[in-house]
Amino acid sequence: MRLKVVLAFAALLLPLAASAQDLAGKTIAIVVPFTAGAVSDPLARVIAPRLGELLGANVIVENRPGGNTNIGAAHVAKAQPDGRTLLFAGTGLTMNVAIYKDKLPFDPLKDFAPISLVSTSNSVLVIHPSLNVGTLSELIALLKARPGAFNYASAGSGNMTHLVMEFFKLKSSTDIMHVPYRGAAPALNDVLAGHAAMMIISPGPTEAHVKAGRLRALAVTGTKRHDLLPEVPTFAELGLPIPEVDFGTTFGMLAPAGTPQGILVTIHNALMTTLNDPQMRQRIKSMGFDPMPTTPQQYGDILRDQVEKWPPLIERAGITLN
């Protein structure tokens, strides 16, 4: 009887072993639907080499920006379900359901197979020093004194850098013009140059600029201060809570729907080993992200929760594509 159990278990493992062999020596593309250098792009590039080592494959990062992340996501949704084309998705994947509605070229819950959440990140409000204010209350006073006189940059219409600022405007009763860019990097560059007055963005790309005095950080989203900017208070601490966005920005990895289970398990196991490595976790934290490995089911639940959460928030914030 014991021999039969062992043989049965070995039979179950055969598809997984075959799946691992299917990926070995192959090129796997992690599609980042953002521009090179954008917030999640460096994170994907840190993870890719380690995944390649564990899978025995050549793992590359492929940038496919545009369409508020829809171009990259649609590319993966239509790719061969063989584990060689993966999506490094941000919150835009589910947010776009509320923005594009029936025009969305894919279904984020049906056209992808979740592998794992990778990380979460809250955001920081940074301003150009030329505004000559040092606190959130001073900024709000300036904005109220000169309604419509200032602008803010975002990484594009309909993502977290847009949503959080619109909620800030609602909560503070201020009028600030939205200027969307094609990615976080060019948006941040224009804030640094003084062409845009302010921006909400992940702390990672801003830490060095804040410490050098090129930007001023006034407040962070979330329920606690960020490790990279511990001196910067939360919006809630300053009397302007924004609970609608306390869950932060999420980044996760998905494969096309229909990818064989054995391949999904192989990639998931390699990703878990990567994200649970102490040195890797520290490196990810130093970039401003919190590593958050999950099971595929847990990540799927997060995606479903976001799809349900976005429509009322988008409507309240008055988010439109412009």
Secondary structure, DSSP 8 states (H G I E B T S, - for coil): -HHHHHHHHHHHHHHHHHHHHHHTTSEEEEEESS-TTSTHHHHHHHHHHHHHHHHTSEEEEEE---GGGHHHHHHHHTS-SSSSEEEEE-THHHHHHHHHGGG-SS-TTTSEEEEEEEEEE--EEEE-GGG---SHHHHHHHHHHSTTS-EEEESSTTSHHHHHHHHHHHHHT---EEEE-SSHHHHHHHHHTTSS-EEEE-HHHHHHHHHTTSSEEEEE-SSS--TTSTTS-BTTTTT---GGGTT-EEEEEEEETT--HHHHHHHHHHHHHHHH-HHHHHHHHHTT-EE----HHHHHHHHHHHHHHHHHHHHHHT----
